[in-house]
Amino acid sequence: MEGQAPHYCTGCGEIHGAKHQTPPEVEIARIQAERDIRVAELGRTETKMAVEGQLAETEIVAEATVDEAVVKAEVLDELMAPEPEPEPVVVVADETGGEPAEEIPDAEPPETEPASAGSKGSNPWW
């Protein structure tokens, strides 16, 4: 019985027969408010993700900068550090009295025949 007029029920004390209807303007405002809340939630999530991405990128750049500075410092330390002095060479004296055991004969170049100085037009150096 949809078309019934609202009436007071003597059995339960409630009003029956009429739907509780809100005005259309109120219903539209409620729908728009729900939409605005959802849009704001999505915007907040998007902003949060963007900020987290920028933070991660900043952390990566900072770590890379620190690593680069450490490497540069190590290289500069290596370049600026004095070279270690070479270890002294220990010379052990021969116990034979300082005389050589064998003498090595001096090797002399083989003798060559001199070019004849009387040759006409020849240069002995060429």
MOPAC internal coordinates of N, CA, C and O (Angstrom, degrees):
PM7 1SCF
backbone

  N    0.0000 0     0.00 0     0.00 0    0    0    0
  C    1.4367 1     0.00 0     0.00 0    1    0    0
  C    1.5175 1   110.43 1     0.00 0    2    1    0
  O    1.2310 1   122.31 1  -103.91 1    3    2    1
  N    1.2761 1   113.19 1    76.09 1    3    2    1
  C    1.4517 1   119.42 1  -174.27 1    5    3    2
  C    1.5174 1   112.37 1   -75.66 1    6    5    3
  O    1.2310 1   119.75 1   152.31 1    7    6    5
  N    1.2030 1   118.09 1   -27.69 1    7    6    5
  C    1.4517 1   121.24 1  -175.07 1    9    7    6
  C    1.5081 1   113.08 1   -87.96 1   10    9    7
  O    1.2310 1   119.29 1  -169.77 1   11   10    9
  N    1.2782 1   118.95 1    10.23 1   11   10    9
  C    1.4575 1   120.68 1  -177.97 1   13   11   10
  C    1.5072 1   111.61 1   -70.88 1   14   13   11
  O    1.2310 1   121.05 1   -32.41 1   15   14   13
  N    1.2409 1   115.59 1   147.59 1   15   14   13
  C    1.4494 1   121.64 1   175.91 1   17   15   14
  C    1.5226 1   107.85 1   -81.23 1   18   17   15
  O    1.2310 1   120.50 1   -29.88 1   19   18   17
  N    1.2839 1   116.65 1   150.12 1   19   18   17
  C    1.4485 1   117.44 1   179.27 1   21   19   18
  C    1.5377 1   111.06 1   -62.89 1   22   21   19
  O    1.2310 1   121.98 1   -39.06 1   23   22   21
  N    1.3152 1   113.82 1   140.94 1   23   22   21
  C    1.4738 1   117.83 1   179.79 1   25   23   22
  C    1.5183 1   109.43 1  -144.55 1   26   25   23
  O    1.2310 1   121.39 1   -22.70 1   27   26   25
  N    1.2608 1   114.95 1   157.30 1   27   26   25
  C    1.4545 1   121.19 1  -179.98 1   29   27   26
  C    1.5110 1   108.37 1   -87.70 1   30   29   27
  O    1.2310 1   120.97 1   -51.68 1   31   30   29
  N    1.3732 1   115.75 1   128.32 1   31   30   29
  C    1.4514 1   121.42 1  -179.20 1   33   31   30
  C    1.5322 1   107.73 1   -89.53 1   34   33   31
  O    1.2310 1   120.37 1   -55.71 1   35   34   33
  N    1.3209 1   116.90 1   124.29 1   35   34   33
  C    1.4576 1   120.40 1   179.76 1   37   35   34
  C    1.5157 1   111.47 1   -77.41 1   38   37   35
  O    1.2310 1   119.96 1   160.03 1   39   38   37
  N    1.3256 1   117.68 1   -19.97 1   39   38   37
  C    1.4545 1   121.37 1  -178.77 1   41   39   38
  C    1.5258 1   112.71 1   -75.97 1   42   41   39
  O    1.2310 1   119.62 1   137.55 1   43   42   41
  N    1.3275 1   118.33 1   -42.45 1   43   42   41
  C    1.4634 1   120.37 1  -175.97 1   45   43   42
  C    1.5193 1   112.01 1  -114.79 1   46   45   43
  O    1.2310 1   119.25 1   162.97 1   47   46   45
  N    1.2567 1   119.04 1   -17.03 1   47   46   45
  C    1.4474 1   121.42 1   179.21 1   49   47   46
  C    1.5175 1   114.20 1    86.86 1   50   49   47
  O    1.2310 1   120.26 1  -169.82 1   51   50   49
  N    1.3352 1   117.10 1    10.18 1   51   50   49
  C    1.4655 1   121.84 1  -179.76 1   53   51   50
  C    1.5217 1   110.06 1  -102.24 1   54   53   51
  O    1.2310 1   122.13 1   -13.82 1   55   54   53
  N    1.3349 1   113.53 1   166.18 1   55   54   53
  C    1.4615 1   119.50 1   174.78 1   57   55   54
  C    1.5263 1   106.92 1   -94.09 1   58   57   55
  O    1.2310 1   120.92 1   -53.34 1   59   58   57
  N    1.3347 1   115.85 1   126.66 1   59   58   57
  C    1.4618 1   122.13 1   179.89 1   61   59   58
  C    1.5122 1   110.94 1  -118.55 1   62   61   59
  O    1.2310 1   122.03 1   -20.00 1   63   62   61
  N    1.3441 1   113.73 1   160.00 1   63   62   61
  C    1.4551 1   119.94 1   172.20 1   65   63   62
  C    1.5107 1   114.22 1    93.46 1   66   65   63
  O    1.2310 1   118.61 1   169.21 1   67   66   65
  N    1.2710 1   120.26 1   -10.79 1   67   66   65
  C    1.4613 1   121.31 1   179.05 1   69   67   66
  C    1.5320 1   108.62 1  -122.61 1   70   69   67
  O    1.2310 1   121.15 1   -44.99 1   71   70   69
  N    1.2922 1   115.41 1   135.01 1   71   70   69
  C    1.4696 1   119.59 1   175.51 1   73   71   70
  C    1.5135 1   108.68 1   -77.97 1   74   73   71
  O    1.2310 1   122.09 1   -37.24 1   75   74   73
  N    1.3129 1   113.60 1   142.76 1   75   74   73
  C    1.4442 1   117.43 1   175.44 1   77   75   74
  C    1.5128 1   106.75 1   -80.47 1   78   77   75
  O    1.2310 1   121.12 1   -71.82 1   79   78   77
  N    1.2904 1   115.46 1   108.18 1   79   78   77
  C    1.4543 1   120.09 1  -175.60 1   81   79   78
  C    1.5100 1   110.40 1  -111.54 1   82   81   79
  O    1.2310 1   122.29 1   -46.31 1   83   82   81
  N    1.3614 1   113.21 1   133.69 1   83   82   81
  C    1.4551 1   118.06 1   174.99 1   85   83   82
  C    1.5097 1   107.89 1   -94.05 1   86   85   83
  O    1.2310 1   120.42 1   -27.22 1   87   86   85
  N    1.2779 1   116.80 1   152.78 1   87   86   85
  C    1.4626 1   118.87 1   178.58 1   89   87   86
  C    1.5257 1   109.82 1   -64.65 1   90   89   87
  O    1.2310 1   119.60 1   -31.39 1   91   90   89
  N    1.3203 1   118.37 1   148.61 1   91   90   89
  C    1.4589 1   121.46 1  -178.03 1   93   91   90
  C    1.5315 1   112.71 1   -60.34 1   94   93   91
  O    1.2310 1   119.24 1   147.32 1   95   94   93
  N    1.3165 1   119.05 1   -32.68 1   95   94   93
  C    1.4644 1   121.11 1   179.57 1   97   95   94
  C    1.5277 1   110.54 1   -63.99 1   98   97   95
  O    1.2310 1   120.46 1   141.52 1   99   98   97
  N    1.3308 1   116.73 1   -38.48 1   99   98   97
  C    1.4577 1   120.69 1   179.72 1  101   99   98
  C    1.5256 1   110.10 1   -68.75 1  102  101   99
  O    1.2310 1   120.27 1   138.95 1  103  102  101
  N    1.3115 1   117.09 1   -41.05 1  103  102  101
  C    1.4690 1   121.11 1   179.27 1  105  103  102
  C    1.5341 1   110.56 1   -64.69 1  106  105  103
  O    1.2310 1   120.27 1   138.63 1  107  106  105
  N    1.3224 1   117.09 1   -41.37 1  107  106  105
  C    1.4753 1   121.23 1   178.02 1  109  107  106
  C    1.5244 1   109.76 1   -63.97 1  110  109  107
  O    1.2310 1   119.63 1   137.57 1  111  110  109
  N    1.2997 1   118.31 1   -42.43 1  111  110  109
  C    1.4681 1   121.95 1   179.75 1  113  111  110
  C    1.5343 1   110.05 1   -63.84 1  114  113  111
  O    1.2310 1   120.10 1   140.89 1  115  114  113
  N    1.3404 1   117.42 1   -39.11 1  115  114  113
  C    1.4549 1   120.77 1   178.46 1  117  115  114
  C    1.5295 1   110.51 1   -64.08 1  118  117  115
  O    1.2310 1   119.94 1   136.13 1  119  118  117
  N    1.3215 1   117.71 1   -43.87 1  119  118  117
  C    1.4696 1   122.20 1   179.68 1  121  119  118
  C    1.5295 1   110.06 1   -64.07 1  122  121  119
  O    1.2310 1   120.64 1   136.92 1  123  122  121
  N    1.3278 1   116.38 1   -43.08 1  123  122  121
  C    1.4654 1   119.52 1   179.10 1  125  123  122
  C    1.5284 1   111.57 1   -65.52 1  126  125  123
  O    1.2310 1   120.29 1   143.14 1  127  126  125
  N    1.3138 1   117.05 1   -36.86 1  127  126  125
  C    1.4632 1   120.07 1   178.72 1  129  127  126
  C    1.5285 1   110.16 1   -65.88 1  130  129  127
  O    1.2310 1   120.11 1   138.09 1  131  130  129
  N    1.3281 1   117.39 1   -41.91 1  131  130  129
  C    1.4750 1   120.62 1   177.14 1  133  131  130
  C    1.5245 1   110.76 1   -62.41 1  134  133  131
  O    1.2310 1   120.93 1   140.14 1  135  134  133
  N    1.3211 1   115.83 1   -39.86 1  135  134  133
  C    1.4647 1   120.46 1   177.95 1  137  135  134
  C    1.5173 1   110.91 1   -64.01 1  138  137  135
  O    1.2310 1   120.24 1   134.42 1  139  138  137
  N    1.3262 1   117.14 1   -45.58 1  139  138  137
  C    1.4636 1   121.12 1  -179.98 1  141  139  138
  C    1.5292 1   111.66 1   -62.06 1  142  141  139
  O    1.2310 1   120.70 1   141.94 1  143  142  141
  N    1.3291 1   116.27 1   -38.06 1  143  142  141
  C    1.4673 1   119.88 1   178.11 1  145  143  142
  C    1.5190 1   110.09 1   -64.66 1  146  145  143
  O    1.2310 1   120.28 1   135.71 1  147  146  145
  N    1.3177 1   117.07 1   -44.29 1  147  146  145
  C    1.4716 1   120.99 1  -179.51 1  149  147  146
  C    1.5376 1   111.12 1   -64.69 1  150  149  147
  O    1.2310 1   120.22 1   138.91 1  151  150  149
  N    1.3316 1   117.18 1   -41.09 1  151  150  149
  C    1.4687 1   121.18 1   178.15 1  153  151  150
  C    1.5274 1   109.91 1   -63.62 1  154  153  151
  O    1.2310 1   120.03 1   139.27 1  155  154  153
  N    1.3235 1   117.55 1   -40.73 1  155  154  153
  C    1.4611 1   121.00 1   179.02 1  157  155  154
  C    1.5295 1   110.51 1   -65.42 1  158  157  155
  O    1.2310 1   119.74 1   140.45 1  159  158  157
  N    1.3227 1   118.10 1   -39.55 1  159  158  157
  C    1.4622 1   121.45 1   177.57 1  161  159  158
  C    1.5271 1   110.87 1   -62.82 1  162  161  159
  O    1.2310 1   120.52 1   136.61 1  163  162  161
  N    1.3388 1   116.61 1   -43.39 1  163  162  161
  C    1.4654 1   120.19 1   178.53 1  165  163  162
  C    1.5293 1   110.86 1   -64.43 1  166  165  163
  O    1.2310 1   120.18 1   138.84 1  167  166  165
  N    1.3248 1   117.27 1   -41.16 1  167  166  165
  C    1.4581 1   121.23 1   178.58 1  169  167  166
  C    1.5177 1   111.67 1   -63.83 1  170  169  167
  O    1.2310 1   120.78 1   139.17 1  171  170  169
  N    1.3241 1   116.12 1   -40.83 1  171  170  169
  C    1.4627 1   120.21 1   178.54 1  173  171  170
  C    1.5271 1   110.38 1   -63.88 1  174  173  171
  O    1.2310 1   120.45 1   137.09 1  175  174  173
  N    1.3342 1   116.74 1   -42.91 1  175  174  173
  C    1.4610 1   120.72 1   179.07 1  177  175  174
  C    1.5270 1   110.60 1   -63.09 1  178  177  175
  O    1.2310 1   120.75 1   136.95 1  179  178  177
  N    1.3184 1   116.17 1   -43.05 1  179  178  177
  C    1.4675 1   120.18 1   179.72 1  181  179  178
  C    1.5250 1   110.93 1   -63.98 1  182  181  179
  O    1.2310 1   120.33 1   136.31 1  183  182  181
  N    1.3254 1   116.98 1   -43.69 1  183  182  181
  C    1.4629 1   121.14 1   178.92 1  185  183  182
  C    1.5166 1   110.57 1   -63.73 1  186  185  183
  O    1.2310 1   120.58 1   137.89 1  187  186  185
  N    1.3237 1   116.50 1   -42.11 1  187  186  185
  C    1.4627 1   120.67 1   179.52 1  189  187  186
  C    1.5221 1   110.77 1   -61.75 1  190  189  187
  O    1.2310 1   120.37 1   137.41 1  191  190  189
  N    1.3322 1   116.89 1   -42.59 1  191  190  189
  C    1.4707 1   120.36 1   179.16 1  193  191  190
  C    1.5235 1   110.60 1   -65.48 1  194  193  191
  O    1.2310 1   120.15 1   140.46 1  195  194  193
  N    1.3336 1   117.33 1   -39.54 1  195  194  193
  C    1.4647 1   120.40 1   179.66 1  197  195  194
  C    1.5260 1   110.56 1   -65.35 1  198  197  195
  O    1.2310 1   120.22 1   138.36 1  199  198  197
  N    1.3274 1   117.19 1   -41.64 1  199  198  197
  C    1.4595 1   120.98 1   179.89 1  201  199  198
  C    1.5288 1   110.13 1   -66.23 1  202  201  199
  O    1.2310 1   120.14 1   138.34 1  203  202  201
  N    1.3253 1   117.34 1   -41.66 1  203  202  201
  C    1.4605 1   120.34 1   178.32 1  205  203  202
  C    1.5263 1   110.98 1   -63.27 1  206  205  203
  O    1.2310 1   120.29 1   141.15 1  207  206  205
  N    1.3417 1   117.05 1   -38.85 1  207  206  205
  C    1.4662 1   120.64 1   177.24 1  209  207  206
  C    1.5162 1   111.50 1   -64.49 1  210  209  207
  O    1.2310 1   120.22 1   137.46 1  211  210  209
  N    1.3332 1   117.19 1   -42.54 1  211  210  209
  C    1.4549 1   120.41 1   178.39 1  213  211  210
  C    1.5248 1   110.89 1   -66.18 1  214  213  211
  O    1.2310 1   120.47 1   142.53 1  215  214  213
  N    1.3196 1   116.72 1   -37.47 1  215  214  213
  C    1.4557 1   120.76 1   178.12 1  217  215  214
  C    1.5256 1   110.73 1   -64.19 1  218  217  215
  O    1.2310 1   120.65 1   135.46 1  219  218  217
  N    1.3283 1   116.36 1   -44.54 1  219  218  217
  C    1.4676 1   119.97 1   178.61 1  221  219  218
  C    1.5248 1   110.28 1   -62.52 1  222  221  219
  O    1.2310 1   120.14 1   138.02 1  223  222  221
  N    1.3218 1   117.33 1   -41.98 1  223  222  221
  C    1.4708 1   120.87 1   179.27 1  225  223  222
  C    1.5310 1   110.54 1   -64.08 1  226  225  223
  O    1.2310 1   120.30 1   138.32 1  227  226  225
  N    1.3195 1   117.04 1   -41.68 1  227  226  225
  C    1.4621 1   121.15 1   178.85 1  229  227  226
  C    1.5226 1   110.98 1   -63.66 1  230  229  227
  O    1.2310 1   120.28 1   139.51 1  231  230  229
  N    1.3336 1   117.08 1   -40.49 1  231  230  229
  C    1.4578 1   120.42 1   178.13 1  233  231  230
  C    1.5266 1   111.23 1   -63.92 1  234  233  231
  O    1.2310 1   120.24 1   139.35 1  235  234  233
  N    1.3240 1   117.14 1   -40.65 1  235  234  233
  C    1.4627 1   121.15 1   179.32 1  237  235  234
  C    1.5290 1   110.37 1   -64.61 1  238  237  235
  O    1.2310 1   120.68 1   136.05 1  239  238  237
  N    1.3268 1   116.31 1   -43.95 1  239  238  237
  C    1.4687 1   120.15 1   179.50 1  241  239  238
  C    1.5232 1   110.15 1   -64.20 1  242  241  239
  O    1.2310 1   120.51 1   139.26 1  243  242  241
  N    1.3353 1   116.63 1   -40.74 1  243  242  241
  C    1.4671 1   120.00 1   179.83 1  245  243  242
  C    1.5253 1   110.85 1   -64.58 1  246  245  243
  O    1.2310 1   120.10 1   136.68 1  247  246  245
  N    1.3209 1   117.41 1   -43.32 1  247  246  245
  C    1.4640 1   120.83 1   178.33 1  249  247  246
  C    1.5271 1   110.91 1   -62.98 1  250  249  247
  O    1.2310 1   120.47 1   138.74 1  251  250  249
  N    1.3321 1   116.71 1   -41.26 1  251  250  249
  C    1.4677 1   120.17 1   179.30 1  253  251  250
  C    1.5208 1   110.49 1   -65.18 1  254  253  251
  O    1.2310 1   120.03 1   141.60 1  255  254  253
  N    1.3223 1   117.55 1   -38.40 1  255  254  253
  C    1.4629 1   121.30 1   179.20 1  257  255  254
  C    1.5217 1   110.68 1   -65.62 1  258  257  255
  O    1.2310 1   120.88 1   138.02 1  259  258  257
  N    1.3314 1   115.92 1   -41.98 1  259  258  257
  C    1.4699 1   119.44 1   178.08 1  261  259  258
  C    1.5248 1   110.34 1   -64.55 1  262  261  259
  O    1.2310 1   120.27 1   135.15 1  263  262  261
  N    1.3294 1   117.09 1   -44.85 1  263  262  261
  C    1.4664 1   120.42 1   178.72 1  265  263  262
  C    1.5212 1   111.08 1   -59.79 1  266  265  263
  O    1.2310 1   120.46 1   138.03 1  267  266  265
  N    1.3232 1   116.73 1   -41.97 1  267  266  265
  C    1.4614 1   120.89 1   179.56 1  269  267  266
  C    1.5281 1   110.50 1   -63.79 1  270  269  267
  O    1.2310 1   120.34 1   138.11 1  271  270  269
  N    1.3208 1   116.95 1   -41.89 1  271  270  269
  C    1.4631 1   120.87 1   179.62 1  273  271  270
  C    1.5327 1   110.63 1   -64.75 1  274  273  271
  O    1.2310 1   120.31 1   141.07 1  275  274  273
  N    1.3222 1   117.01 1   -38.93 1  275  274  273
  C    1.4680 1   120.53 1   178.99 1  277  275  274
  C    1.5267 1   109.97 1   -63.99 1  278  277  275
  O    1.2310 1   120.40 1   135.80 1  279  278  277
  N    1.3258 1   116.85 1   -44.20 1  279  278  277
  C    1.4713 1   120.30 1  -179.85 1  281  279  278
  C    1.5235 1   110.32 1   -64.18 1  282  281  279
  O    1.2310 1   120.52 1   137.38 1  283  282  281
  N    1.3264 1   116.61 1   -42.62 1  283  282  281
  C    1.4679 1   119.18 1   178.83 1  285  283  282
  C    1.5281 1   110.60 1   -62.44 1  286  285  283
  O    1.2310 1   120.33 1   138.95 1  287  286  285
  N    1.3254 1   116.97 1   -41.05 1  287  286  285
  C    1.4627 1   120.12 1   179.70 1  289  287  286
  C    1.5285 1   110.90 1   -64.22 1  290  289  287
  O    1.2310 1   120.48 1   138.89 1  291  290  289
  N    1.3241 1   116.70 1   -41.11 1  291  290  289
  C    1.4652 1   119.96 1   178.75 1  293  291  290
  C    1.5253 1   111.10 1   -63.74 1  294  293  291
  O    1.2310 1   120.59 1   137.61 1  295  294  293
  N    1.3378 1   116.47 1   -42.39 1  295  294  293
  C    1.4671 1   120.24 1   179.50 1  297  295  294
  C    1.5291 1   110.06 1   -64.62 1  298  297  295
  O    1.2310 1   120.54 1   136.48 1  299  298  297
  N    1.3384 1   116.58 1   -43.52 1  299  298  297
  C    1.4616 1   119.27 1   178.92 1  301  299  298
  C    1.5241 1   111.11 1   -63.60 1  302  301  299
  O    1.2310 1   120.27 1   140.62 1  303  302  301
  N    1.3284 1   117.08 1   -39.38 1  303  302  301
  C    1.4669 1   119.89 1   177.36 1  305  303  302
  C    1.5227 1   110.66 1   -61.01 1  306  305  303
  O    1.2310 1   120.42 1   138.51 1  307  306  305
  N    1.3215 1   116.80 1   -41.49 1  307  306  305
  C    1.4605 1   120.35 1   179.61 1  309  307  306
  C    1.5256 1   111.28 1   -65.84 1  310  309  307
  O    1.2310 1   120.99 1   140.56 1  311  310  309
  N    1.3402 1   115.70 1   -39.44 1  311  310  309
  C    1.4633 1   119.36 1  -178.77 1  313  311  310
  C    1.5266 1   112.12 1   -73.31 1  314  313  311
  O    1.2310 1   120.09 1   143.98 1  315  314  313
  N    1.3114 1   117.43 1   -36.02 1  315  314  313
  C    1.4526 1   121.61 1  -175.19 1  317  315  314
  C    1.5253 1   112.46 1   -87.50 1  318  317  315
  O    1.2310 1   119.46 1   163.03 1  319  318  317
  N    1.3090 1   118.64 1   -16.97 1  319  318  317
  C    1.4652 1   120.79 1  -178.66 1  321  319  318
  C    1.5214 1   109.13 1   -68.80 1  322  321  319
  O    1.2310 1   120.34 1   -41.56 1  323  322  321
  N    1.3439 1   116.95 1   138.44 1  323  322  321
  C    1.4693 1   118.30 1   178.28 1  325  323  322
  C    1.5217 1   109.30 1   -68.76 1  326  325  323
  O    1.2310 1   122.24 1   -32.62 1  327  326  325
  N    1.3132 1   113.32 1   147.38 1  327  326  325
  C    1.4592 1   118.25 1   179.88 1  329  327  326
  C    1.5258 1   108.43 1   -70.67 1  330  329  327
  O    1.2310 1   120.30 1   -40.63 1  331  330  329
  N    1.2975 1   117.03 1   139.37 1  331  330  329
  C    1.4623 1   118.47 1  -179.66 1  333  331  330
  C    1.5278 1   109.89 1   -66.85 1  334  333  331
  O    1.2310 1   121.66 1   -36.72 1  335  334  333
  N    1.3126 1   114.42 1   143.28 1  335  334  333
  C    1.4674 1   118.59 1   179.84 1  337  335  334
  C    1.5184 1   108.34 1   -70.18 1  338  337  335
  O    1.2310 1   120.88 1   -38.07 1  339  338  337
  N    1.3339 1   115.92 1   141.93 1  339  338  337
  C    1.4635 1   117.72 1   179.90 1  341  339  338
  C    1.5254 1   109.74 1   -67.60 1  342  341  339
  O    1.2310 1   121.04 1   -30.02 1  343  342  341
  N    1.3007 1   115.62 1   149.98 1  343  342  341
  C    1.4578 1   120.43 1   179.34 1  345  343  342
  C    1.5287 1   108.71 1   -66.68 1  346  345  343
  O    1.2310 1   120.19 1   -39.52 1  347  346  345
  N    1.3174 1   117.24 1   140.48 1  347  346  345
  C    1.4719 1   118.51 1  -179.57 1  349  347  346
  C    1.5256 1   110.25 1   -66.50 1  350  349  347
  O    1.2310 1   121.82 1   -36.63 1  351  350  349
  N    1.3258 1   114.11 1   143.37 1  351  350  349
  C    1.4553 1   120.64 1  -179.60 1  353  351  350
  C    1.5300 1   107.80 1   -85.11 1  354  353  351
  O    1.2310 1   120.68 1   -54.39 1  355  354  353
  N    1.2883 1   116.31 1   125.61 1  355  354  353
  C    1.4566 1   121.03 1   179.92 1  357  355  354
  C    1.5220 1   108.02 1   -90.81 1  358  357  355
  O    1.2310 1   120.91 1   -56.56 1  359  358  357
  N    1.3191 1   115.87 1   123.44 1  359  358  357
  C    1.4571 1   121.17 1   179.22 1  361  359  358
  C    1.5240 1   106.73 1  -102.40 1  362  361  359
  O    1.2310 1   120.93 1   -56.93 1  363  362  361
  N    1.3114 1   115.83 1   123.07 1  363  362  361
  C    1.4527 1   121.00 1   179.32 1  365  363  362
  C    1.5221 1   107.28 1   -98.02 1  366  365  363
  O    1.2310 1   120.70 1   -55.43 1  367  366  365
  N    1.3335 1   116.26 1   124.57 1  367  366  365
  C    1.4595 1   120.58 1  -179.06 1  369  367  366
  C    1.5121 1   109.11 1   -73.70 1  370  369  367
  O    1.2310 1   121.46 1   -37.17 1  371  370  369
  N    1.3089 1   114.81 1   142.83 1  371  370  369
  C    1.4631 1   120.63 1   178.72 1  373  371  370
  C    1.5229 1   108.29 1   -73.31 1  374  373  371
  O    1.2310 1   119.41 1   -44.94 1  375  374  373
  N    1.2789 1   118.73 1   135.06 1  375  374  373
  C    1.4606 1   121.93 1  -176.83 1  377  375  374
  C    1.5309 1   112.41 1   -82.77 1  378  377  375
  O    1.2310 1   118.82 1  -176.59 1  379  378  377
  N    1.2922 1   119.85 1     3.41 1  379  378  377
  C    1.4730 1   122.52 1  -178.17 1  381  379  378
  C    1.5172 1   111.51 1   -85.44 1  382  381  379
  O    1.2310 1   119.53 1  -173.08 1  383  382  381
  N    1.2799 1   118.51 1     6.92 1  383  382  381
  C    1.4552 1   119.51 1   176.77 1  385  383  382
  C    1.5108 1   112.23 1    98.43 1  386  385  383
  O    1.2310 1   118.76 1  -171.46 1  387  386  385
  N    1.2703 1   119.97 1     8.54 1  387  386  385
  C    1.4404 1   122.91 1   176.72 1  389  387  386
  C    1.5035 1   114.05 1    85.09 1  390  389  387
  O    1.2310 1   119.10 1  -177.21 1  391  390  389
  N    1.3194 1   119.32 1     2.79 1  391  390  389
  C    1.4500 1   120.71 1   178.52 1  393  391  390
  C    1.5166 1   109.38 1   -92.78 1  394  393  391
  O    1.2310 1   120.59 1   -38.41 1  395  394  393
  N    1.3161 1   116.48 1   141.59 1  395  394  393
  C    1.4590 1   117.65 1   178.76 1  397  395  394
  C    1.5212 1   110.50 1   -70.26 1  398  397  395
  O    1.2310 1   120.92 1   -35.04 1  399  398  397
  N    1.2998 1   115.85 1   144.96 1  399  398  397
  C    1.4605 1   121.03 1  -178.04 1  401  399  398
  C    1.5126 1   110.66 1   -67.90 1  402  401  399
  O    1.2310 1   119.18 1   137.38 1  403  402  401
  N    1.2869 1   119.17 1   -42.62 1  403  402  401
  C    1.4729 1   122.87 1  -179.94 1  405  403  402
  C    1.5066 1   108.45 1  -136.76 1  406  405  403
  O    1.2310 1   121.58 1   -32.61 1  407  406  405
  N    1.2734 1   114.59 1   147.39 1  407  406  405
  C    1.4481 1   117.03 1   174.40 1  409  407  406
  C    1.5070 1   108.26 1   -98.08 1  410  409  407
  O    1.2310 1   121.92 1   -45.27 1  411  410  409
  N    1.2698 1   113.93 1   134.73 1  411  410  409
  C    1.4643 1   119.41 1   178.65 1  413  411  410
  C    1.5209 1   106.38 1   -95.01 1  414  413  411
  O    1.2310 1   120.41 1   -57.78 1  415  414  413
  N    1.3322 1   116.81 1   122.22 1  415  414  413
  C    1.4690 1   118.12 1  -179.27 1  417  415  414
  C    1.5264 1   109.46 1   -67.43 1  418  417  415
  O    1.2310 1   122.46 1   -37.45 1  419  418  417
  N    1.3255 1   112.88 1   142.55 1  419  418  417
  C    1.4564 1   117.43 1   178.34 1  421  419  418
  C    1.5180 1   109.19 1   -68.32 1  422  421  419
  O    1.2310 1   121.27 1   -48.63 1  423  422  421
  N    1.2744 1   115.18 1   131.37 1  423  422  421
  C    1.4595 1   119.44 1   179.17 1  425  423  422
  C    1.5222 1   107.62 1   -84.88 1  426  425  423
  O    1.2310 1   121.21 1   -57.82 1  427  426  425
  N    1.3103 1   115.28 1   122.18 1  427  426  425
  C    1.4483 1   119.94 1   178.48 1  429  427  426
  C    1.5133 1   108.47 1  -102.89 1  430  429  427
  O    1.2310 1   120.44 1   -33.77 1  431  430  429
  N    1.3032 1   116.76 1   146.23 1  431  430  429
  C    1.4567 1   119.11 1   179.26 1  433  431  430
  C    1.5188 1   110.10 1   -66.93 1  434  433  431
  O    1.2310 1   119.70 1   -32.03 1  435  434  433
  N    1.2745 1   118.18 1   147.97 1  435  434  433
  C    1.4675 1   119.68 1   179.28 1  437  435  434
  C    1.5263 1   110.61 1   -64.10 1  438  437  435
  O    1.2310 1   121.38 1   -32.91 1  439  438  437
  N    1.3067 1   114.97 1   147.09 1  439  438  437
  C    1.4577 1   119.47 1  -179.22 1  441  439  438
  C    1.5184 1   109.90 1   -76.92 1  442  441  439
  O    1.2310 1   121.76 1   -40.17 1  443  442  441
  N    1.2703 1   114.24 1   139.83 1  443  442  441
  C    1.4646 1   120.34 1   178.18 1  445  443  442
  C    1.5188 1   108.47 1  -117.05 1  446  445  443
  O    1.2310 1   120.84 1   -25.75 1  447  446  445
  N    1.2816 1   116.00 1   154.25 1  447  446  445
  C    1.4547 1   119.99 1   179.98 1  449  447  446
  C    1.5119 1   108.91 1   -80.52 1  450  449  447
  O    1.2310 1   120.87 1   -49.47 1  451  450  449
  N    1.3006 1   115.95 1   130.53 1  451  450  449
  C    1.4563 1   117.43 1   179.94 1  453  451  450
  C    1.5256 1   110.03 1   -68.83 1  454  453  451
  O    1.2310 1   121.26 1   -33.16 1  455  454  453
  N    1.2748 1   115.19 1   146.84 1  455  454  453
  C    1.4572 1   119.77 1   177.49 1  457  455  454
  C    1.5244 1   107.98 1   -69.70 1  458  457  455
  O    1.2310 1   121.00 1   -32.97 1  459  458  457
  N    1.2854 1   115.69 1   147.03 1  459  458  457
  C    1.4628 1   118.91 1  -177.58 1  461  459  458
  C    1.5102 1   109.65 1   -68.25 1  462  461  459
  O    1.2310 1   121.24 1   -52.34 1  463  462  461
  N    1.2992 1   115.24 1   127.66 1  463  462  461
  C    1.4442 1   120.45 1  -178.73 1  465  463  462
  C    1.5202 1   111.14 1   -73.71 1  466  465  463
  O    1.2310 1   120.64 1   164.09 1  467  466  465
  N    1.3158 1   116.38 1   -15.91 1  467  466  465
  C    1.4398 1   119.98 1  -176.19 1  469  467  466
  C    1.5264 1   112.31 1   -84.96 1  470  469  467
  O    1.2310 1   119.17 1   174.40 1  471  470  469
  N    1.3190 1   119.19 1    -5.60 1  471  470  469
  C    1.4628 1   118.61 1  -179.46 1  473  471  470
  C    1.5043 1   109.22 1   -67.18 1  474  473  471
  O    1.2310 1   122.87 1   -43.63 1  475  474  473
  N    1.3060 1   112.11 1   136.37 1  475  474  473
  C    1.4316 1   117.28 1  -177.49 1  477  475  474
  C    1.5291 1   109.79 1   -83.00 1  478  477  475
  O    1.2310 1   120.71 1   -52.45 1  479  478  477
  N    1.3417 1   116.25 1   127.55 1  479  478  477
  C    1.4531 1   120.55 1   174.49 1  481  479  478
  C    1.5289 1   114.10 1    80.47 1  482  481  479
  O    1.2310 1   120.13 1  -173.33 1  483  482  481
  N    1.2949 1   117.36 1     6.67 1  483  482  481
  C    1.4800 1   115.85 1   178.92 1  485  483  482
  C    1.5232 1   108.79 1  -106.96 1  486  485  483
  O    1.2310 1   121.21 1   -36.46 1  487  486  485
  N    1.2570 1   115.29 1   143.54 1  487  486  485
  C    1.4540 1   122.17 1   178.44 1  489  487  486
  C    1.5124 1   107.00 1  -109.20 1  490  489  487
  O    1.2310 1   119.49 1   -57.61 1  491  490  489
  N    1.3211 1   118.57 1   122.39 1  491  490  489
  C    1.4644 1   118.93 1  -176.12 1  493  491  490
  C    1.5304 1   112.30 1   -65.98 1  494  493  491
  O    1.2310 1   119.08 1   161.14 1  495  494  493
  N    1.2817 1   119.36 1   -18.86 1  495  494  493
  C    1.4717 1   121.29 1  -179.09 1  497  495  494
  C    1.5170 1   112.59 1   -88.45 1  498  497  495
  O    1.2310 1   120.05 1   169.51 1  499  498  497
  N    1.2714 1   117.50 1   -10.49 1  499  498  497
  C    1.4683 1   118.94 1  -178.03 1  501  499  498
  C    1.4507 1   108.13 1  -109.06 1  502  501  499
  O    1.2310 1   120.10 1   180.00 1  503  502  501

